[in-house]
Amino acid sequence: MAVTIGYDQDCKLQISGLTCDCPCEHHMPTQDIYVGTGLIPKLPGYIQKRGLGTHCVLVCDKNTYEVAARDVEQTLKSAGFDVILCKIMREGDVDPDETACGEVLLSIQPETEFLISVGSGSLTDTTRVNAVRTGLPFVSVGTAPSMDGYTSVVAPLLLHGVKIHRAAVCPDIIVCDLDILRTAPLSMVASGVGDVLGKYIAKADWIIGNIINDEPYCPVCGEIVTDAVNKLVDNADEIAKKTEKGIRILIEALLLSGVTIMIVGHTRAVASVEHNVAHYWEMMQLLHGKKPPQHGSSVGVATLLVWPIFQRFAKEDLSRLDLQDIQSRRITREQRVKWMLKAYEEEAGNSIMRENEGDFLTWEEQERRIRRAQERFADIKAVIDDLPSYDRIYAAMKTLGAHLTPEEEGIDPALLNLSMRCAKDYRTRYTLFKTIDECGLMDEYLKDYPLL
């Protein structure tokens, strides 16, 4: 049965056809997701219907307060809600760091029954981690179609300038008012598009992980993501014009990508090596006191960077591999530790290694993976050949006026070259870049990205 998407009379998202017999453990979403126009006046009713209570902390910043949080606050107060306003004040953008998270925590009172965030990525994640730590439900009111994190169960945060990920919870209620989302700057819209386009690579890597490591793959989640991304690419002009139709298509793609996270409990369908590159740029820029690029925008650029490498691998001849030579060139555990500390620096490098012990492969495991890649190369090639053309993806991003190069993201050649070589090491999750590295082909494939 195909997955179908629709809405009820209250603009609540309805998803059917989620039946799946794949090996993945499934959790059917129970969240209330609303997409439509004129939704803020309906917010009290949505909250009452869910039974969340009447005492809340409203999290926003100075920008989202003017965009939507003021109306949310007044609407809730007029409906008899007790609202504590937590307006995080910063000169620039609010980062989801220990300071922002602490401000929200200190705003929570014994009588607080739920949290409500009004914003996009950073504010949602700042509220999300407080919700899971306090055991409180929370509501998310989106202000920009800039990322897929509204429905996430993971909170990307900053601790001492290092990007970390913490298990969290999805909002009980997500409200995406198209009237509000359409006011977002085109750069944020383009960022959302970049985030969505990366799903093509994420899905391909997930299937390759299934081929090489027998990792469970969910075809229903794959279908949800593919259908949403294809629809977005087909309507790039509408999205660029920020029409109601275009913004609905974009936010649906972002939300549905997140729905797959709720279904299988991880981000496999929506993030892979293209996200690793983007995370690395953000992490390194922050560590060196520089403003990081916008996440979705970076994912879009990184997607363009890794796409040709996938296409090249589809033409590879793995029969040419010399396993004895590959074994002789293997780095030792000590050399890998040294590499990780060089690439990610001490705090982040040690953290990643602690959380990804599985990346210290034995030769026996590496050899098994190489032989599996050789045996199943036709299947890997079919996955890559199923990707749309690079030109189609590039054209969609260009239509949005999105950044197309690392230079536009503020990424210098040294950081770019390093990111392309260490993106495979960000987590144990299998990617084609790991295949390339384990087959001893990384230097050959990344000769245009020398370490500077």
The 8 nearest C-alpha neighbors of each residue, nearest first, counted from 0:
[[1, 16, 2, 18, 17, 15, 3, 19],
 [2, 0, 16, 3, 17, 15, 219, 222],
 [1, 3, 16, 15, 17, 0, 4, 223],
 [2, 4, 15, 14, 16, 1, 5, 13],
 [5, 3, 14, 13, 15, 2, 12, 6],
 [4, 6, 13, 12, 14, 3, 7, 11],
 [7, 5, 12, 11, 13, 10, 8, 4],
 [6, 8, 10, 11, 9, 12, 13, 5],
 [7, 9, 10, 6, 11, 12, 5, 33],
 [8, 10, 11, 7, 6, 33, 41, 35],
 [11, 9, 6, 33, 7, 8, 34, 35],
 [12, 10, 33, 6, 9, 7, 32, 13],
 [11, 13, 6, 32, 33, 5, 10, 14],
 [12, 14, 5, 6, 4, 11, 15, 7],
 [15, 13, 4, 3, 5, 12, 2, 16],
 [14, 16, 3, 2, 17, 13, 4, 1],
 [15, 17, 2, 0, 1, 18, 3, 14],
 [18, 16, 15, 2, 19, 219, 14, 1],
 [17, 19, 16, 20, 0, 219, 15, 2],
 [20, 18, 21, 17, 219, 217, 218, 25],
 [19, 21, 22, 18, 23, 217, 218, 219],
 [20, 22, 23, 19, 217, 216, 215, 218],
 [23, 21, 215, 24, 20, 216, 217, 19],
 [24, 22, 21, 215, 25, 217, 263, 216],
 [23, 25, 263, 22, 26, 264, 262, 21],
 [26, 24, 263, 262, 23, 27, 264, 261],
 [27, 25, 262, 28, 263, 261, 24, 264],
 [26, 28, 262, 25, 29, 261, 17, 263],
 [29, 27, 30, 261, 26, 262, 258, 31],
 [30, 28, 27, 31, 171, 26, 261, 32],
 [31, 29, 171, 28, 172, 32, 170, 173],
 [30, 32, 172, 171, 173, 33, 11, 29],
 [33, 31, 173, 12, 11, 172, 174, 30],
 [34, 32, 11, 174, 10, 12, 175, 173],
 [35, 33, 175, 10, 176, 174, 11, 32],
 [36, 34, 176, 177, 10, 38, 33, 175],
 [35, 37, 177, 176, 38, 178, 34, 175],
 [36, 38, 39, 176, 35, 178, 40, 41],
 [37, 39, 41, 36, 176, 40, 35, 42],
 [38, 40, 42, 41, 37, 71, 176, 70],
 [41, 39, 42, 38, 74, 37, 43, 71],
 [42, 40, 38, 39, 44, 43, 45, 37],
 [41, 43, 45, 39, 44, 40, 46, 38],
 [44, 42, 46, 45, 41, 75, 47, 78],
 [43, 45, 47, 42, 46, 41, 48, 40],
 [44, 46, 42, 48, 43, 47, 49, 41],
 [47, 45, 49, 43, 44, 48, 51, 50],
 [48, 46, 50, 44, 49, 45, 43, 51],
 [47, 49, 45, 46, 50, 44, 51, 43],
 [48, 50, 46, 47, 51, 45, 171, 172],
 [51, 49, 47, 48, 52, 46, 45, 53],
 [50, 52, 49, 46, 113, 47, 112, 53],
 [53, 51, 50, 112, 54, 47, 113, 46],
 [52, 54, 80, 81, 55, 112, 51, 79],
 [55, 53, 81, 111, 112, 80, 52, 82],
 [56, 54, 113, 82, 111, 114, 112, 83],
 [55, 57, 83, 114, 82, 84, 115, 58],
 [56, 58, 115, 84, 85, 116, 83, 114],
 [59, 57, 116, 85, 86, 115, 117, 56],
 [60, 58, 86, 117, 63, 64, 116, 87],
 [59, 61, 87, 86, 63, 62, 88, 64],
 [60, 62, 64, 63, 88, 86, 65, 59],
 [63, 61, 64, 60, 65, 66, 59, 118],
 [62, 64, 66, 65, 60, 61, 67, 118],
 [65, 63, 68, 61, 69, 62, 66, 67],
 [64, 66, 63, 62, 67, 69, 68, 61],
 [67, 65, 63, 64, 62, 68, 179, 142],
 [66, 68, 70, 69, 64, 65, 63, 71],
 [67, 69, 64, 71, 70, 117, 72, 63],
 [68, 70, 72, 64, 71, 67, 65, 73],
 [71, 69, 73, 68, 72, 67, 74, 39],
 [70, 72, 68, 74, 69, 73, 75, 67],
 [73, 71, 69, 75, 70, 74, 68, 76],
 [72, 74, 76, 70, 75, 71, 77, 69],
 [75, 73, 71, 77, 72, 76, 70, 78],
 [74, 76, 78, 80, 72, 77, 73, 43],
 [75, 77, 80, 79, 73, 78, 74, 72],
 [78, 76, 74, 75, 79, 73, 80, 72],
 [77, 79, 75, 76, 80, 74, 43, 73],
 [80, 78, 76, 77, 75, 81, 53, 74],
 [81, 79, 53, 76, 75, 78, 54, 82],
 [80, 82, 54, 53, 76, 55, 79, 83],
 [83, 81, 55, 56, 80, 84, 54, 57],
 [84, 82, 56, 57, 55, 85, 81, 106],
 [83, 85, 57, 56, 86, 82, 58, 72],
 [84, 86, 58, 57, 87, 59, 103, 83],
 [87, 85, 60, 59, 58, 84, 88, 61],
 [86, 88, 60, 85, 59, 89, 99, 61],
 [87, 89, 60, 86, 61, 90, 93, 91],
 [90, 88, 91, 93, 87, 92, 60, 61],
 [91, 89, 92, 88, 93, 61, 87, 60],
 [92, 90, 89, 93, 88, 94, 290, 62],
 [91, 93, 94, 89, 90, 60, 121, 62],
 [92, 94, 89, 91, 95, 121, 60, 87],
 [93, 95, 96, 121, 92, 99, 157, 156],
 [96, 94, 121, 125, 156, 99, 157, 124],
 [97, 95, 157, 98, 94, 99, 156, 158],
 [96, 98, 100, 99, 101, 158, 157, 95],
 [99, 97, 101, 96, 100, 102, 95, 94],
 [98, 100, 102, 101, 96, 97, 95, 103],
 [101, 99, 97, 103, 125, 98, 102, 96],
 [100, 102, 104, 98, 99, 103, 97, 105],
 [103, 101, 99, 105, 104, 100, 98, 106],
 [102, 104, 106, 100, 101, 105, 85, 99],
 [105, 103, 101, 106, 107, 102, 100, 129],
 [104, 106, 102, 103, 107, 101, 108, 100],
 [107, 105, 103, 104, 108, 102, 85, 56],
 [108, 106, 104, 105, 111, 56, 103, 109],
 [107, 109, 111, 110, 106, 105, 56, 104],
 [110, 108, 111, 107, 112, 54, 106, 133],
 [109, 111, 108, 112, 54, 107, 55, 113],
 [112, 110, 54, 108, 55, 109, 113, 107],
 [113, 111, 54, 55, 52, 110, 135, 51],
 [112, 114, 55, 136, 137, 135, 111, 51],
 [113, 115, 137, 56, 55, 57, 138, 136],
 [116, 114, 138, 57, 137, 139, 58, 56],
 [117, 115, 58, 139, 123, 57, 140, 59],
 [118, 116, 140, 59, 68, 141, 58, 139],
 [119, 117, 142, 141, 122, 63, 116, 59],
 [118, 120, 141, 142, 143, 123, 122, 121],
 [121, 119, 123, 122, 124, 148, 146, 118],
 [122, 120, 95, 124, 123, 94, 125, 119],
 [123, 121, 125, 124, 118, 120, 119, 126],
 [122, 124, 126, 120, 121, 125, 116, 119],
 [125, 123, 127, 154, 121, 126, 122, 120],
 [124, 126, 122, 95, 100, 123, 127, 128],
 [125, 127, 129, 123, 124, 128, 130, 122],
 [128, 126, 124, 130, 129, 125, 123, 167],
 [127, 129, 131, 130, 167, 126, 125, 132],
 [130, 128, 132, 126, 127, 131, 133, 104],
 [131, 129, 135, 127, 133, 128, 132, 134],
 [130, 132, 134, 128, 167, 129, 133, 168],
 [131, 133, 129, 130, 134, 128, 135, 167],
 [134, 132, 130, 135, 131, 129, 104, 128],
 [133, 135, 131, 130, 132, 136, 129, 113],
 [134, 136, 130, 113, 133, 112, 137, 131],
 [137, 135, 113, 130, 171, 114, 134, 170],
 [136, 138, 114, 170, 113, 115, 171, 130],
 [137, 139, 115, 172, 170, 171, 173, 114],
 [138, 140, 173, 116, 115, 170, 141, 117],
 [141, 139, 117, 174, 173, 116, 175, 118],
 [140, 142, 175, 118, 119, 143, 117, 139],
 [141, 143, 118, 180, 119, 179, 140, 117],
 [142, 144, 180, 145, 183, 119, 141, 187],
 [145, 143, 250, 191, 188, 146, 180, 249],
 [191, 144, 146, 187, 190, 143, 188, 295],
 [147, 145, 191, 148, 295, 144, 194, 253],
 [146, 148, 253, 149, 257, 254, 256, 150],
 [149, 147, 151, 150, 146, 120, 257, 253],
 [148, 150, 151, 147, 254, 123, 257, 139],
 [151, 149, 257, 169, 148, 258, 254, 152],
 [150, 152, 148, 153, 169, 257, 149, 260],
 [151, 153, 168, 169, 167, 166, 150, 154],
 [154, 152, 166, 167, 151, 165, 155, 164],
 [153, 155, 124, 165, 164, 167, 156, 166],
 [156, 154, 164, 163, 153, 165, 124, 162],
 [157, 155, 95, 163, 162, 96, 164, 154],
 [156, 158, 96, 162, 161, 160, 163, 95],
 [157, 159, 161, 160, 96, 97, 162, 156],
 [160, 158, 161, 157, 97, 96, 286, 162],
 [159, 161, 158, 157, 286, 285, 162, 282],
 [162, 160, 158, 157, 159, 282, 163, 347],
 [161, 163, 157, 282, 156, 158, 160, 155],
 [164, 162, 156, 155, 157, 161, 165, 158],
 [165, 163, 155, 154, 156, 153, 166, 162],
 [166, 164, 154, 153, 167, 155, 163, 156],
 [165, 167, 153, 154, 152, 164, 168, 128],
 [166, 168, 153, 152, 131, 128, 154, 165],
 [169, 167, 152, 131, 127, 170, 153, 151],
 [168, 170, 152, 150, 151, 171, 167, 127],
 [171, 169, 137, 138, 172, 139, 173, 168],
 [170, 172, 30, 137, 138, 31, 136, 169],
 [171, 173, 31, 138, 170, 32, 30, 139],
 [174, 172, 32, 139, 140, 138, 33, 170],
 [173, 175, 140, 33, 32, 176, 139, 141],
 [176, 174, 34, 141, 33, 177, 140, 173],
 [175, 177, 36, 35, 179, 178, 38, 34],
 [176, 178, 180, 36, 179, 35, 181, 175],
 [179, 177, 176, 181, 36, 180, 37, 182],
 [180, 178, 177, 176, 181, 182, 142, 67],
 [181, 179, 143, 177, 142, 182, 183, 178],
 [180, 182, 179, 183, 178, 241, 177, 246],
 [183, 181, 180, 179, 184, 178, 143, 142],
 [182, 184, 143, 181, 180, 187, 185, 188],
 [185, 183, 186, 187, 182, 188, 181, 143],
 [184, 186, 188, 187, 189, 183, 239, 399],
 [187, 185, 189, 184, 188, 190, 401, 400],
 [188, 186, 190, 145, 189, 185, 184, 191],
 [187, 189, 185, 191, 190, 186, 145, 144],
 [190, 188, 192, 186, 401, 187, 191, 399],
 [191, 189, 295, 296, 187, 193, 145, 188],
 [145, 192, 190, 146, 194, 188, 189, 193],
 [191, 193, 189, 195, 190, 194, 196, 188],
 [299, 194, 192, 190, 295, 196, 296, 191],
 [193, 195, 295, 191, 192, 298, 197, 196],
 [194, 196, 192, 197, 193, 198, 191, 228],
 [197, 195, 193, 198, 194, 199, 192, 228],
 [196, 198, 195, 199, 194, 302, 200, 299],
 [199, 197, 201, 269, 196, 200, 195, 202],
 [198, 200, 197, 202, 201, 196, 203, 386],
 [201, 199, 203, 198, 202, 197, 204, 271],
 [202, 200, 198, 271, 270, 204, 203, 269],
 [203, 201, 205, 268, 199, 204, 200, 198],
 [202, 204, 200, 206, 205, 201, 382, 207],
 [203, 205, 207, 430, 201, 202, 206, 208],
 [206, 204, 208, 202, 207, 203, 201, 267],
 [205, 207, 209, 208, 203, 204, 210, 202],
 [206, 208, 210, 204, 209, 205, 211, 203],
 [209, 207, 205, 429, 206, 211, 210, 212],
 [208, 210, 214, 213, 206, 207, 212, 211],
 [211, 209, 207, 208, 213, 212, 206, 375],
 [210, 212, 208, 209, 371, 213, 368, 207],
 [213, 211, 214, 208, 209, 210, 368, 429],
 [214, 212, 209, 210, 211, 215, 208, 216],
 [213, 215, 209, 212, 208, 216, 210, 211],
 [216, 214, 23, 22, 209, 213, 217, 21],
 [217, 215, 209, 214, 218, 206, 23, 205],
 [216, 218, 219, 220, 21, 221, 23, 215],
 [219, 217, 221, 220, 222, 216, 21, 19],
 [220, 218, 222, 221, 217, 223, 19, 17],
 [221, 219, 223, 222, 259, 218, 217, 224],
 [220, 222, 218, 219, 224, 223, 225, 217],
 [221, 223, 219, 225, 220, 224, 226, 218],
 [224, 222, 220, 226, 221, 225, 227, 219],
 [225, 223, 227, 221, 222, 226, 256, 228],
 [224, 226, 222, 228, 227, 223, 229, 221],
 [225, 227, 229, 223, 224, 228, 222, 230],
 [228, 226, 252, 230, 224, 225, 229, 223],
 [229, 227, 231, 225, 230, 226, 224, 232],
 [230, 228, 232, 226, 231, 227, 225, 233],
 [231, 229, 233, 227, 228, 232, 226, 234],
 [230, 232, 228, 234, 229, 233, 235, 248],
 [233, 231, 229, 235, 234, 230, 395, 228],
 [232, 234, 230, 231, 235, 229, 236, 395],
 [235, 233, 231, 237, 232, 236, 230, 238],
 [234, 236, 238, 232, 237, 395, 233, 239],
 [237, 235, 239, 238, 234, 240, 398, 399],
 [238, 236, 245, 240, 234, 239, 235, 242],
 [237, 239, 245, 241, 235, 240, 236, 246],
 [240, 238, 399, 236, 241, 237, 235, 398],
 [239, 241, 237, 238, 242, 236, 245, 399],
 [242, 240, 238, 239, 246, 181, 245, 237],
 [243, 241, 245, 244, 240, 237, 246, 238],
 [242, 244, 246, 245, 247, 241, 177, 181],
 [245, 243, 247, 242, 246, 248, 237, 238],
 [244, 246, 238, 237, 242, 248, 247, 243],
 [245, 247, 249, 243, 248, 244, 238, 241],
 [246, 248, 244, 250, 245, 249, 251, 243],
 [249, 247, 245, 251, 246, 250, 231, 252],
 [248, 250, 246, 252, 251, 247, 231, 245],
 [249, 251, 253, 247, 252, 144, 248, 254],
 [250, 252, 254, 248, 253, 249, 255, 247],
 [253, 251, 227, 249, 255, 250, 254, 256],
 [252, 254, 147, 250, 256, 251, 255, 249],
 [255, 253, 257, 251, 256, 252, 250, 147],
 [256, 254, 258, 257, 252, 253, 251, 259],
 [257, 255, 253, 254, 258, 259, 224, 252],
 [256, 258, 150, 254, 260, 255, 259, 151],
 [257, 259, 255, 261, 260, 256, 254, 150],
 [258, 260, 262, 257, 261, 220, 256, 263],
 [261, 259, 265, 257, 264, 266, 258, 262],
 [262, 260, 258, 264, 259, 263, 28, 26],
 [261, 263, 26, 259, 25, 260, 27, 264],
 [262, 264, 25, 260, 265, 261, 24, 259],
 [265, 263, 261, 260, 262, 266, 152, 26],
 [264, 266, 260, 267, 263, 261, 152, 268],
 [265, 267, 260, 269, 268, 270, 264, 259],
 [266, 268, 269, 265, 270, 205, 201, 271],
 [269, 267, 202, 266, 201, 270, 221, 205],
 [268, 270, 198, 266, 201, 267, 256, 202],
 [271, 269, 201, 274, 267, 266, 268, 198],
 [270, 272, 201, 274, 273, 275, 204, 430],
 [271, 273, 275, 274, 422, 276, 430, 423],
 [274, 272, 301, 302, 276, 275, 271, 298],
 [275, 273, 277, 272, 276, 271, 270, 298],
 [274, 276, 272, 278, 422, 273, 277, 279],
 [277, 275, 279, 422, 273, 274, 278, 418],
 [276, 278, 274, 297, 280, 279, 298, 275],
 [279, 277, 275, 281, 280, 276, 274, 282],
 [278, 280, 282, 276, 277, 281, 283, 275],
 [281, 279, 277, 283, 278, 282, 284, 276],
 [280, 282, 291, 278, 284, 279, 283, 285],
 [283, 281, 279, 285, 280, 284, 162, 161],
 [282, 284, 286, 280, 285, 281, 279, 287],
 [283, 285, 289, 287, 291, 281, 286, 282],
 [284, 286, 288, 282, 287, 283, 289, 160],
 [287, 285, 283, 284, 160, 288, 282, 161],
 [288, 286, 284, 285, 289, 283, 282, 160],
 [287, 289, 285, 286, 284, 290, 160, 283],
 [290, 288, 284, 285, 287, 291, 286, 283],
 [289, 291, 284, 285, 292, 288, 281, 409],
 [292, 290, 281, 284, 285, 289, 293, 280],
 [291, 293, 408, 294, 281, 297, 290, 409],
 [294, 292, 296, 295, 297, 291, 190, 408],
 [293, 295, 297, 296, 292, 298, 277, 190],
 [296, 294, 190, 194, 298, 193, 297, 191],
 [295, 297, 190, 299, 193, 293, 298, 294],
 [298, 296, 277, 300, 294, 299, 295, 301],
 [297, 299, 295, 301, 277, 296, 194, 300],
 [193, 298, 300, 302, 296, 297, 301, 194],
 [299, 301, 297, 303, 302, 403, 298, 404],
 [302, 300, 304, 298, 273, 303, 299, 297],
 [301, 303, 299, 273, 300, 304, 305, 197],
 [302, 304, 300, 301, 306, 305, 299, 393],
 [305, 303, 301, 302, 306, 300, 307, 308],
 [304, 306, 308, 302, 307, 303, 301, 309],
 [305, 307, 309, 303, 308, 304, 302, 310],
 [308, 306, 310, 309, 305, 311, 304, 303],
 [309, 307, 311, 305, 310, 306, 312, 444],
 [310, 308, 312, 306, 307, 311, 383, 313],
 [309, 311, 307, 313, 308, 312, 306, 383],
 [312, 310, 308, 313, 309, 314, 307, 315],
 [311, 313, 315, 309, 314, 310, 308, 380],
 [312, 314, 380, 310, 311, 315, 383, 309],
 [315, 313, 312, 311, 316, 310, 380, 309],
 [316, 314, 312, 313, 317, 311, 376, 318],
 [317, 315, 318, 319, 314, 320, 312, 373],
 [316, 318, 319, 320, 373, 315, 376, 372],
 [317, 319, 316, 320, 373, 321, 315, 374],
 [320, 318, 317, 316, 321, 315, 322, 373],
 [321, 319, 318, 317, 322, 438, 325, 439],
 [320, 322, 324, 323, 325, 319, 318, 326],
 [323, 321, 325, 324, 326, 320, 366, 438],
 [324, 322, 326, 325, 321, 327, 328, 320],
 [323, 325, 327, 321, 322, 326, 328, 320],
 [324, 326, 322, 328, 323, 327, 439, 321],
 [327, 325, 323, 329, 324, 328, 322, 362],
 [326, 328, 324, 325, 329, 323, 322, 330],
 [329, 327, 325, 326, 330, 324, 439, 323],
 [330, 328, 326, 327, 325, 331, 362, 439],
 [329, 331, 334, 328, 335, 332, 333, 327],
 [330, 332, 334, 333, 335, 329, 336, 359],
 [333, 331, 335, 334, 336, 330, 359, 337],
 [332, 334, 336, 331, 335, 337, 330, 338],
 [335, 333, 337, 331, 336, 332, 330, 338],
 [336, 334, 338, 332, 337, 333, 339, 331],
 [335, 337, 333, 339, 338, 334, 332, 340],
 [336, 338, 334, 340, 335, 339, 341, 333],
 [339, 337, 335, 341, 336, 340, 342, 334],
 [340, 338, 342, 336, 348, 341, 337, 343],
 [339, 341, 344, 348, 345, 337, 343, 338],
 [340, 342, 338, 344, 339, 343, 337, 345],
 [341, 343, 339, 340, 344, 338, 421, 417],
 [344, 342, 348, 340, 347, 339, 341, 345],
 [345, 343, 340, 341, 348, 342, 347, 346],
 [344, 346, 340, 348, 347, 349, 343, 341],
 [347, 345, 349, 348, 344, 350, 161, 343],
 [346, 348, 350, 349, 343, 345, 344, 351],
 [349, 347, 343, 340, 345, 351, 339, 350],
 [348, 350, 352, 346, 351, 347, 345, 353],
 [349, 351, 347, 353, 348, 352, 346, 354],
 [352, 350, 354, 348, 353, 349, 355, 347],
 [351, 353, 355, 349, 354, 350, 356, 348],
 [354, 352, 350, 351, 355, 356, 349, 348],
 [353, 355, 351, 352, 356, 350, 426, 427],
 [356, 354, 352, 357, 427, 353, 426, 358],
 [355, 357, 358, 352, 359, 353, 354, 427],
 [358, 356, 355, 359, 427, 360, 354, 352],
 [357, 359, 356, 360, 427, 355, 424, 426],
 [360, 358, 357, 356, 361, 332, 335, 355],
 [361, 359, 358, 364, 365, 362, 357, 363],
 [360, 362, 363, 364, 365, 359, 366, 358],
 [363, 361, 365, 364, 366, 360, 326, 329],
 [362, 364, 366, 361, 365, 367, 360, 368],
 [365, 363, 367, 361, 366, 362, 360, 368],
 [366, 364, 362, 368, 367, 363, 369, 360],
 [365, 367, 369, 363, 368, 364, 362, 370],
 [368, 366, 364, 370, 365, 369, 371, 363],
 [367, 369, 371, 365, 366, 370, 211, 372],
 [370, 368, 366, 372, 371, 367, 438, 365],
 [369, 371, 373, 367, 372, 368, 374, 366],
 [370, 372, 368, 374, 373, 369, 211, 375],
 [373, 371, 369, 375, 370, 376, 374, 368],
 [372, 374, 370, 376, 371, 375, 317, 369],
 [375, 373, 371, 372, 376, 370, 377, 369],
 [376, 374, 372, 378, 377, 373, 371, 379],
 [375, 377, 379, 373, 378, 372, 374, 380],
 [376, 378, 380, 375, 379, 381, 374, 373],
 [377, 379, 381, 376, 375, 380, 382, 210],
 [380, 378, 376, 382, 381, 377, 207, 383],
 [379, 381, 313, 377, 383, 378, 382, 384],
 [380, 382, 384, 378, 379, 383, 385, 377],
 [383, 381, 379, 385, 380, 384, 203, 378],
 [384, 382, 380, 385, 381, 386, 313, 379],
 [383, 385, 381, 386, 382, 380, 313, 310],
 [386, 384, 382, 383, 381, 387, 380, 203],
 [385, 387, 384, 383, 388, 199, 382, 203],
 [388, 386, 385, 389, 391, 392, 384, 199],
 [387, 389, 390, 391, 386, 392, 393, 384],
 [388, 390, 392, 391, 393, 387, 306, 307],
 [389, 391, 393, 388, 392, 394, 387, 395],
 [392, 390, 394, 388, 389, 393, 395, 387],
 [391, 393, 395, 389, 394, 390, 396, 388],
 [392, 394, 390, 396, 391, 395, 397, 389],
 [395, 393, 397, 391, 392, 396, 390, 398],
 [396, 394, 398, 392, 397, 393, 235, 232],
 [395, 397, 399, 401, 393, 398, 394, 392],
 [396, 398, 400, 394, 399, 395, 401, 393],
 [399, 397, 395, 396, 400, 394, 235, 236],
 [400, 398, 239, 396, 401, 397, 189, 395],
 [399, 401, 397, 398, 396, 402, 189, 186],
 [402, 400, 399, 396, 189, 397, 403, 186],
 [401, 403, 407, 404, 296, 400, 300, 408],
 [402, 404, 300, 401, 407, 405, 396, 397],
 [403, 405, 406, 407, 300, 402, 408, 303],
 [406, 404, 408, 410, 407, 409, 300, 403],
 [407, 405, 409, 408, 410, 404, 411, 412],
 [406, 408, 405, 409, 404, 402, 403, 410],
 [409, 407, 405, 406, 410, 292, 297, 404],
 [408, 410, 406, 407, 411, 405, 292, 291],
 [411, 409, 405, 406, 408, 415, 414, 412],
 [410, 412, 414, 413, 415, 409, 406, 405],
 [413, 411, 415, 414, 416, 410, 451, 448],
 [414, 412, 451, 416, 415, 411, 417, 450],
 [413, 415, 417, 412, 411, 416, 418, 410],
 [416, 414, 412, 418, 413, 417, 411, 410],
 [417, 415, 448, 413, 419, 418, 414, 450],
 [416, 418, 414, 420, 415, 419, 450, 421],
 [419, 417, 415, 421, 420, 416, 422, 276],
 [418, 420, 416, 417, 422, 421, 415, 276],
 [419, 421, 417, 418, 422, 416, 423, 445],
 [420, 422, 418, 423, 424, 419, 417, 342],
 [423, 421, 275, 276, 424, 425, 418, 419],
 [422, 424, 421, 432, 433, 425, 272, 420],
 [425, 423, 421, 422, 426, 427, 358, 339],
 [426, 424, 422, 423, 275, 351, 421, 427],
 [425, 427, 428, 424, 355, 351, 423, 358],
 [426, 428, 355, 358, 357, 429, 424, 425],
 [429, 427, 426, 430, 271, 208, 267, 425],
 [428, 430, 208, 427, 433, 204, 431, 205],
 [431, 429, 204, 432, 433, 272, 428, 208],
 [430, 432, 434, 433, 204, 435, 207, 429],
 [431, 433, 435, 430, 434, 423, 436, 272],
 [434, 432, 436, 431, 430, 435, 423, 437],
 [435, 433, 431, 437, 432, 436, 438, 430],
 [434, 436, 432, 438, 440, 433, 441, 437],
 [435, 437, 441, 433, 439, 438, 434, 440],
 [438, 436, 434, 439, 435, 433, 365, 369],
 [437, 439, 435, 436, 440, 369, 434, 325],
 [440, 438, 436, 437, 325, 441, 435, 442],
 [441, 439, 435, 443, 438, 436, 442, 444],
 [440, 442, 436, 444, 443, 435, 439, 445],
 [443, 441, 445, 444, 446, 440, 439, 436],
 [442, 444, 440, 441, 446, 445, 439, 447],
 [443, 445, 441, 442, 446, 440, 308, 447],
 [446, 444, 442, 448, 447, 443, 441, 449],
 [445, 447, 448, 443, 442, 444, 449, 441],
 [446, 448, 445, 449, 444, 416, 443, 442],
 [447, 449, 416, 445, 446, 450, 419, 417],
 [450, 448, 446, 416, 447, 451, 445, 417],
 [449, 451, 416, 417, 448, 413, 420, 414],
 [450, 413, 449, 416, 412, 417, 414, 448]]
